[in-house]
Amino acid sequence: MLQYNREEPSPTLAEIIEIENREAREKGIKEGIKEGIEEGAQLEKEQFVLRLVAKNMDLEMVAEVTDLSLTEVREIISKHQ
């Protein structure tokens, strides 16, 4: 949130808009990075599931090892077929 020193002159409308735009961009970048990290972690988990399945590991064991439900394991497999 914008905070100004009362001893300094008030910012112009253009300056306020620029500050708000900069803050919005920074927030968007942070949210994008967070989302990218989460998507990367999900993709890594999916690839791990697929590697275990490729090694003929029982699906119930895959679910236990990956801390996913059996339904989630099956969904990952069907998604990548």
C-alpha positions in Angstrom: 0.0 0.0 0.0 1.2 3.5 -0.8 2.6 5.5 2.1 4.0 9.0 1.8 6.0 11.2 4.0 3.9 14.3 4.8 7.0 16.5 4.6 7.4 15.8 0.9 5.1 17.2 -1.8 2.1 14.9 -2.7 2.7 12.7 -5.7 1.0 13.4 -8.9 -1.8 11.2 -10.2 0.7 9.9 -12.9 3.2 9.0 -10.1 0.5 7.2 -8.1 -0.6 5.2 -11.2 3.0 4.3 -11.9 3.6 3.1 -8.4 0.4 1.1 -8.4 1.3 -0.4 -11.8 4.8 -1.3 -10.5 3.4 -3.0 -7.4 0.8 -4.9 -9.5 3.6 -6.1 -11.9 5.8 -7.2 -8.9 2.8 -9.1 -7.4 2.1 -10.7 -10.7 5.7 -11.8 -11.2 5.8 -13.4 -7.7 2.5 -15.2 -8.2 3.7 -16.5 -11.6 6.9 -17.8 -10.1 5.0 -19.5 -7.3 2.6 -21.1 -9.9 5.5 -22.2 -12.0 7.2 -23.9 -9.1 3.9 -25.7 -8.1 3.4 -26.9 -11.7 7.0 -28.1 -11.9 6.6 -30.1 -8.7 3.4 -31.6 -10.0 5.1 -32.6 -13.3 8.0 -34.1 -11.4 5.6 -36.2 -9.3 3.8 -37.3 -12.4 7.0 -38.3 -14.1 8.0 -40.2 -11.0 4.7 -42.1 -11.0 5.2 -43.0 -14.7 8.8 -44.2 -14.0 7.6 -46.5 -11.2 4.8 -47.9 -13.4 7.2 -48.4 -16.3 9.2 -50.6 -13.8 6.1 -52.7 -13.3 5.5 -51.5 -9.7 2.1 -52.4 -8.4 -0.3 -49.4 -8.6 -1.2 -49.6 -4.9 2.5 -49.5 -4.1 3.0 -46.5 -6.4 0.2 -44.7 -4.6 1.8 -45.5 -1.2 5.3 -44.4 -2.2 4.2 -41.2 -3.8 1.6 -40.3 -1.2 -1.1 -40.2 -3.8 -4.5 -41.9 -3.9 -4.9 -44.9 -6.2 -7.4 -42.7 -8.2 -4.7 -40.0 -8.7 -2.2 -42.6 -9.9 -4.6 -43.9 -12.4 -5.5 -40.4 -13.6 -1.8 -39.6 -14.1 -1.3 -42.8 -16.1 -4.4 -42.2 -18.3 -3.3 -38.5 -18.8 0.0 -39.6 -20.3 -1.1 -42.6 -22.4 
